[in-house]
Amino acid sequence: MEPDVLTSRTNDIKQVLLSAIEEQKISLAYQSQISLPAKQLVGVEALCRINSGTWGDVSPEEFIPVAEHTGLIAPLERLVLTQVAHDLPLLLQEHPDIRVGVNLSIRHITEPDFLPFIHAWLDTLPASAVARLDFEITETYFQRISQSVIDGLHTMRTRGVRIVMDDFGSGQSSLSRLHTLPFDVIKLDKQFAQQIDHPMVYAIIKAAVAFSHEFGIELIAEGVETLEQCDALQAIHCHLAQGFYFSHPQPLAHWLSSQNASPT
């Protein structure tokens, strides 16, 4: 795409975001997380969707980077959290034992008022619901957060929230620092499951599974799209998976029907 066309597209998406935030018009879709080998629903990840009117839907792959770059990610995520607070009791009423994942951006969690905001938001939820929440932070962001942010994440964990290191393996993590970071769950970047037929990738996933078992850390393989990928993960004792093989992201109503909520 030519630079001037790219700039025009970015500006258009920015206006879409501004309109969605001003009018408080976003929606959420939830994608399942499945236990293996039983293929039981154990969690869902909340994913933001916006409708741009004449443009139709704009994909998250487009609007999330623009929101990050323009500083609109914090108000967008706060709208997401407002909707999650509404949806969470309904989801847990239908599926009492699931976890609900919510993505948080580095631009948001490093804002001075983030911790007061997030604790006030958690205060609006029943303690039993707080204990079912996972806050997902991309691996690359973990390498950029200060000690004060790390301390803030620790305080959230004391309330029962789990911290998930998302897209693990996609960034430039320093393994020597891994033990200093506050996380409870690793989500392997989707490229691993989708290339699991390569012997080296298979070995890396197998090592990650062994590492997670050794230290009691949950590991979720993202991006599972085929039965073969699912079987290969199961063979190396990866017990949690997420991806289109099990379900595409679906609106709340889908998950409030037990029949529809069953994985593929």
Secondary structure as UniProt FT lines:
FT   HELIX           3..22
FT   TURN            23..24
FT   STRAND          27..35
FT   TURN            36..39
FT   STRAND          40..51
FT   HELIX           53..55
FT   STRAND          57..58
FT   HELIX           60..70
FT   HELIX           73..94
FT   TURN            96..97
FT   STRAND          99..103
FT   HELIX           106..109
FT   TURN            112..113
FT   HELIX           114..123
FT   HELIX           127..130
FT   TURN            131..132
FT   STRAND          133..138
FT   HELIX           139..142
FT   TURN            143..144
FT   HELIX           147..158
FT   TURN            159..160
FT   STRAND          162..168
FT   HELIX           175..180
FT   STRAND          185..188
FT   HELIX           190..194
FT   TURN            195..197
FT   HELIX           199..214
FT   TURN            215..216
FT   STRAND          218..221
FT   HELIX           227..235
FT   TURN            236..237
FT   STRAND          240..242
FT   TURN            244..246
FT   STRAND          250..251
FT   HELIX           252..255
FT   TURN            258..261
//
